[in-house]
Amino acid sequence: MSDWQQLEKRYFFATGKRQPVTLVRGQGVRVWDDQGREYLDFVAGIASVSLGHCHPAVVSALAEQAGVLAHVSNLVYSIPQLRLAQLLVENSCLDRVFFCNSGAEAIEGAIKLARKWGKEKREGAYEVICTDNAFHGRTLATVTASGTDKYKLPFAPLPPGFVHVPYNDVEAIRRATGAETCAVLLEPIQGEGGVNVPSDDYLRQVRAWCDEAGILLILDEIQTGIGRTGSLFAYQQYGAEPDIMALAKGLAGGLPIGALLAKEHCAVFVPGDHGSTFGGNPLCTHVGYSVLKYVIDNDIPGQVAKKGQHLERRLRSLADRHPIVTDVRGRGLLWAIELAGELAEQAVVLCLAEGLIVNNVKPTALRLMPPLVVSEEELDRAVGIIDRVLAKLEEEERERDA
């Protein structure tokens, strides 16, 4: 354990298990540790470093705005905030934007907005239908909306008003809808739950049911948005427009930002209903504008779709060669490799030793989410490392069985 890692052990809350590497520098898809060793970064700040490390669009925007005006407040107008809001609205199906600092805050805002809408438009309805294995954040409300008991049970009693149903099951949503329901909250693809991809018509059917029942559809595009799945927003591939949408992660290329978007018919916030001290500050929104404009102007989503097809072919070839792989699933540049047994943590350690940073999204699955600017050559290098790691795991299994 390095001196820096000893400091973490002494001073920091132990809220998660870190990989034994201290990163000090990055460029594109590559990062270097404090010993000078190079790695391919296929975690990318948990899908946040959308344009790669130290991308010129991010670096120049950051330096430019830091030298002019970094932070004011939402008590005054801010040009970068309004420019980013306009760009988001003009390139989505939504009409209004509020900026915050994270995905959890964006979902908190979405829940508040849906509940106020339910109070005003649906006779006080306040319940939100969520799904098993969902992940929406770590605040009390968002962790309650999430569908994994281990994240929320330690903090009971939890806020009321959240009903959980199986993912990819429209009938379950129909059965759960009642007089108190104001909204359905879904991830187009469940990221933290294991990169779970729904049926092609799932979101369309949910959208139709929400229209029929007179309730709102909230999409959590924190991980799937800003080009990650091969379109600017994942809902565009599924043909199901949300009433409310939450964004974060890749929106500012690694800087902290979140965004709550809504259609006009449910944009019921009035002054005093919501706020944020740092949300929408000039520094992060200027970088966000620069990142989003670069993504749009250079058709990064289209590039991601092609790279995703290449990665899918390589991963399916892995599955064909390695009995230890039971499934590969994903879209664009968000993929999971399912393993036959709880081997993902061991695989992460072996990948790190080979120069590849991935994460075990659950005990049986590895997740790949490289920067959107990753090259096919870098994808091939990463798959080659995973190929060797899988072979090692299979060899160890054969030795145990011998």
C-alpha positions in Angstrom: 0.0 0.0 0.0 1.4 3.4 -1.0 1.8 6.4 1.3 -1.2 8.0 -0.4 -3.3 5.0 0.2 -2.2 4.9 3.8 -3.4 8.5 4.1 -6.8 7.5 2.8 -7.0 4.7 5.3 -6.2 7.1 8.1 -8.4 10.1 7.2 -11.2 9.1 4.8 -14.6 7.5 5.4 -14.5 3.9 4.2 -17.6 4.2 2.1 -16.4 2.1 -0.8 -13.7 -0.4 -1.8 -11.1 1.2 -4.0 -8.8 -0.5 -6.5 -5.2 -0.4 -5.3 -4.0 2.3 -7.7 -3.4 6.0 -7.3 -4.0 7.9 -10.5 -2.1 11.2 -11.1 -2.4 12.0 -14.8 -4.6 11.3 -17.8 -4.7 11.8 -21.5 -7.5 10.6 -23.7 -8.4 7.0 -22.7 -5.0 6.5 -20.9 -4.2 7.3 -17.3 -0.9 7.0 -15.2 -0.4 6.1 -11.6 2.0 7.6 -9.1 4.6 5.0 -10.1 4.4 6.0 -13.8 2.5 3.0 -15.0 0.0 3.4 -17.8 -3.5 2.0 -17.9 -6.5 2.0 -20.3 -9.3 3.6 -18.4 -12.6 1.8 -19.1 -14.3 3.2 -16.1 -13.9 6.9 -17.1 -15.0 8.4 -13.8 -18.0 6.1 -13.8 -19.0 7.1 -17.4 -18.4 10.8 -16.6 -15.2 11.5 -18.6 -17.1 11.5 -21.8 -14.5 13.1 -24.1 -11.5 11.4 -22.3 -9.0 12.9 -19.9 -7.8 16.4 -20.6 -9.7 16.8 -23.8 -8.9 20.2 -25.4 -12.5 21.2 -25.5 -12.7 20.7 -21.7 -9.3 22.2 -20.8 -9.8 25.3 -22.9 -13.3 25.9 -21.6 -12.2 25.4 -18.0 -9.3 27.8 -18.3 -11.3 30.4 -20.2 -14.2 30.5 -17.7 -12.0 30.1 -14.6 -10.2 33.3 -15.6 -13.5 35.2 -16.1 -16.1 34.1 -13.6 -16.3 30.8 -11.7 -19.3 31.2 -9.4 -22.1 33.6 -8.6 -25.5 32.3 -7.6 -28.9 31.7 -8.9 -30.0 35.1 -7.5 -28.6 36.6 -10.7 -28.5 35.7 -14.4 -25.5 33.8 -15.8 -24.8 33.5 -19.5 -23.1 30.1 -19.5 -26.1 28.6 -17.7 -28.6 29.9 -20.1 -26.5 28.9 -23.2 -26.3 25.3 -21.9 -30.0 25.3 -21.1 -30.9 26.5 -24.6 -28.6 23.9 -26.2 -30.2 21.1 -24.2 -33.7 22.1 -25.0 -33.0 22.6 -28.7 -31.6 19.1 -28.9 -34.2 17.2 -26.8 -37.9 16.9 -26.4 -37.9 18.8 -23.2 -38.7 22.5 -22.5 -37.3 23.6 -19.2 -34.0 23.0 -17.4 -32.7 23.3 -13.8 -29.0 22.7 -13.1 -27.6 21.0 -10.0 -24.4 19.3 -9.1 -25.0 15.5 -9.5 -27.2 12.8 -10.8 -28.7 12.2 -7.3 -29.7 15.9 -7.1 -31.3 15.7 -10.5 -33.4 12.7 -9.5 -34.3 14.5 -6.2 -35.5 17.4 -8.2 -37.4 15.1 -10.6 -39.2 13.4 -7.6 -40.1 16.8 -6.1 -41.4 18.1 -9.4 -43.5 14.9 -10.0 -45.0 15.1 -6.5 -45.9 18.8 -6.9 -47.5 18.0 -10.2 -49.4 15.2 -8.6 -50.6 17.5 -5.8 -51.8 20.1 -8.4 -52.9 17.9 -11.3 -53.8 14.5 -9.8 -55.6 15.1 -6.6 -52.6 14.9 -4.4 -51.0 11.7 -5.9 -47.4 11.3 -4.7 -46.3 7.7 -5.3 -43.5 6.9 -7.8 -43.3 3.5 -9.4 -39.6 2.4 -9.6 -38.0 -0.9 -10.6 -36.0 -3.6 -8.9 -32.2 -3.4 -9.5 -32.5 0.3 -10.3 -29.9 2.8 -9.1 -30.8 6.5 -8.8 -28.4 7.9 -6.2 -27.3 7.9 -2.5 -29.5 10.5 -0.9 -32.4 9.2 1.3 -35.0 9.7 -1.4 -32.9 8.5 -4.3 -31.6 5.5 -2.5 -35.2 4.6 -1.6 -36.2 4.9 -5.2 -33.3 2.6 -6.1 -34.0 -1.1 -6.2 -31.2 -2.7 -4.2 -31.8 -3.4 -0.5 -28.2 -3.4 0.6 -27.9 0.3 -0.3 -31.0 1.4 1.6 -31.9 -0.9 4.5 -29.1 0.4 6.7 -30.8 3.8 6.6 -34.4 2.8 7.5 -36.9 4.2 8.2 -37.0 5.3 4.6 -39.2 8.0 3.0 -42.6 6.7 1.9 -44.1 6.9 -1.5 -42.0 4.5 -3.6 -43.3 1.3 -5.1 -41.0 -1.2 -6.7 -41.8 -3.6 -9.6 -39.6 -5.9 -11.8 -37.7 -4.2 -14.6 -38.8 -4.8 -18.2 -42.3 -5.7 -17.1 -45.0 -3.4 -18.3 -47.8 -5.4 -16.7 -46.2 -5.0 -13.3 -46.3 -1.2 -13.8 -50.0 -1.4 -14.8 -50.8 -3.4 -11.7 -48.9 -1.1 -9.4 -50.6 2.0 -10.7 -53.2 3.4 -8.4 -54.9 6.6 -7.4 -51.8 7.7 -5.5 -49.4 7.2 -8.4 -48.0 10.4 -9.9 -45.1 9.0 -12.0 -43.0 6.0 -13.2 -39.2 6.4 -12.8 -37.0 4.3 -15.1 -33.5 4.0 -16.4 -33.6 3.3 -20.2 -30.8 0.8 -19.5 -30.0 -0.1 -15.9 -26.4 0.8 -15.4 -25.4 0.1 -11.8 -27.8 -2.8 -11.7 -25.7 -4.7 -14.2 -26.2 -3.0 -17.6 -29.6 -4.5 -18.0 -31.1 -3.8 -21.4 -34.9 -3.9 -21.8 -37.0 -5.2 -24.7 -37.0 -2.9 -27.6 -40.7 -2.0 -27.0 -40.6 -1.7 -23.2 -40.2 2.1 -23.0 -42.8 2.6 -25.7 -45.3 0.5 -23.8 -44.6 2.3 -20.5 -45.0 5.6 -22.3 -48.4 4.5 -23.7 -49.5 3.3 -20.2 -48.5 6.6 -18.6 -50.5 8.4 -21.2 -53.5 6.2 -20.6 -53.2 6.4 -16.8 -52.6 10.1 -16.8 -49.2 9.9 -15.0 -45.7 11.1 -15.7 -42.8 9.2 -17.2 -39.4 10.1 -15.6 -36.3 8.8 -17.3 -33.0 8.6 -15.5 -30.5 9.2 -18.3 -27.7 10.0 -15.9 -25.5 7.2 -17.3 -27.1 6.7 -20.7 -27.3 10.3 -21.8 -24.9 12.5 -23.8 -24.1 9.9 -26.4 -23.2 6.9 -24.2 -25.6 4.5 -26.0 -25.2 5.7 -29.6 -27.7 8.5 -29.6 -27.6 11.8 -27.8 -30.2 10.4 -25.3 -31.2 6.8 -25.1 -34.9 7.6 -25.3 -34.4 8.6 -28.9 -33.5 5.0 -29.8 -36.6 3.6 -28.0 -39.1 6.1 -29.4 -40.5 7.0 -25.9 -40.3 10.7 -24.9 -40.1 11.4 -21.2 -42.1 14.1 -19.4 -39.1 14.6 -17.0 -35.4 13.6 -17.6 -32.4 13.6 -15.3 -28.8 14.1 -16.7 -25.4 14.2 -15.1 -22.1 12.2 -15.6 -20.9 12.9 -19.1 -22.6 16.3 -19.5 -19.5 18.3 -18.4 -16.7 15.8 -19.3 -15.9 15.0 -15.7 -16.8 18.2 -13.9 -19.7 18.0 -11.3 -23.0 18.9 -12.9 -26.5 17.6 -13.0 -29.6 18.7 -15.0 -33.3 18.3 -14.5 -35.4 18.7 -17.6 -39.1 18.7 -18.0 -41.9 19.3 -20.6 -43.9 22.5 -20.2 -47.1 20.7 -19.1 -45.4 19.4 -15.9 -43.0 22.3 -15.2 -44.9 23.3 -12.1 -42.0 24.7 -10.0 -42.4 28.4 -9.0 -39.9 30.6 -7.2 -39.0 29.1 -3.8 -39.8 25.5 -4.7 -36.3 24.4 -5.5 -32.7 25.7 -5.5 -29.0 25.0 -5.3 -26.1 27.1 -4.2 -23.6 25.7 -6.7 -25.9 24.3 -9.3 -25.6 25.9 -12.7 -22.4 27.9 -11.8 -20.7 29.6 -14.7 -17.6 27.3 -14.6 -19.4 24.0 -14.9 -22.1 25.2 -17.3 -19.6 26.7 -19.6 -17.6 23.4 -19.7 -20.9 21.6 -20.1 -21.9 23.8 -23.0 -18.5 23.2 -24.6 -18.7 19.4 -24.1 -22.3 19.1 -25.4 -21.6 21.3 -28.4 -18.5 19.2 -29.3 -20.6 16.0 -28.9 -23.3 17.4 -31.2 -21.1 19.1 -33.8 -18.8 16.1 -34.2 -21.6 13.5 -34.2 -20.1 11.7 -31.2 -23.3 9.6 -30.8 -23.0 8.3 -34.3 -19.3 7.4 -33.7 -20.3 5.7 -30.5 -22.9 3.6 -32.3 -20.3 2.3 -34.8 -17.7 1.7 -32.1 -20.3 -0.1 -30.0 -21.0 -2.5 -32.9 -17.3 -3.2 -33.1 -17.0 -3.8 -29.4 -20.1 -6.0 -29.4 -18.6 -8.2 -32.1 -15.4 -8.6 -30.1 -17.2 -9.3 -26.8 -19.5 -11.9 -28.4 -16.4 -13.6 -29.9 -15.0 -13.7 -26.3 -18.2 -15.4 -25.1 -17.9 -18.0 -27.9 -14.3 -18.9 -26.8 -14.7 -18.7 -23.0 -17.2 -21.0 -21.2 -16.8 -18.7 -18.2 -18.7 -16.0 -20.0 -22.5 -16.6 -19.7 -23.7 -13.3 -21.3 -22.6 -10.0 -22.8 -25.1 -7.2 -23.0 -25.2 -3.5 -23.6 -25.5 -0.8 -26.2 -23.1 1.8 -27.6 -20.2 2.1 -25.2 -21.9 0.7 -22.1 -21.4 -3.1 -21.7 -21.3 -5.8 -19.2 -19.7 -9.3 -19.3 -21.6 -11.8 -17.1 -19.4 -14.5 -15.6 -20.3 -18.0 -14.3 -19.9 -17.3 -10.6 -18.8 -14.4 -8.4 -15.5 -13.9 -10.2 -15.9 -10.2 -11.2 -13.8 -8.8 -8.3 -11.0 -11.2 -9.1 -11.2 -10.3 -12.8 -10.9 -6.6 -12.0 -7.7 -7.2 -10.0 -6.3 -9.3 -12.9 -7.3 -6.6 -15.5 -5.6 -3.9 -13.4 -2.4 -5.9 -13.3 -2.6 -6.1 -17.1 -3.1 -2.4 -17.5 -6.8 -2.1 -17.8 -9.2 -0.4 -15.4 -12.7 -1.9 -15.3 -15.2 -2.3 -12.5 -17.3 -5.1 -11.1 -20.8 -3.7 -11.4 -22.0 -6.7 -9.4 -20.3 -9.8 -8.1 -20.8 -11.7 -11.4 -20.3 -9.0 -14.0 -17.6 -6.7 -15.4 -18.7 -3.3 -16.8 -17.0 -1.5 -19.6 -17.7 2.3 -20.1 -14.7 3.9 -21.8 -14.6 7.6 -22.9 -16.7 8.1 -26.0 -13.6 9.1 -27.9 -12.0 5.6 -27.5 -10.5 4.2 -30.7 -11.2 0.8 -32.2 -7.5 0.0 -31.6 -7.9 0.8 -27.9 -11.1 -1.3 -27.7 -9.2 -4.2 -29.3 -6.4 -3.8 -26.7 -8.9 -3.8 -23.9 -10.6 -6.9 -25.2 -7.2 -8.6 -25.6 -6.5 -8.0 -21.9 -9.9 -9.3 -20.9 -9.3 -12.4 -23.1 -6.1 -13.2 -21.2 -7.8 -12.6 -17.8 -10.6 -14.9 -18.7 -8.1 -17.6 -19.7 -6.4 -17.2 -16.3 -9.6 -17.5 -14.5 -10.5 -20.6 -16.4 -7.1 -22.1 -15.8 -7.4 -21.5 -12.1 -10.8 -23.2 -12.1 -9.4 -26.2 -13.9 -6.6 -26.5 -11.3 -9.1 -26.3 -8.5 -11.2 -29.1 -10.1 -8.1 -31.3 -10.7 
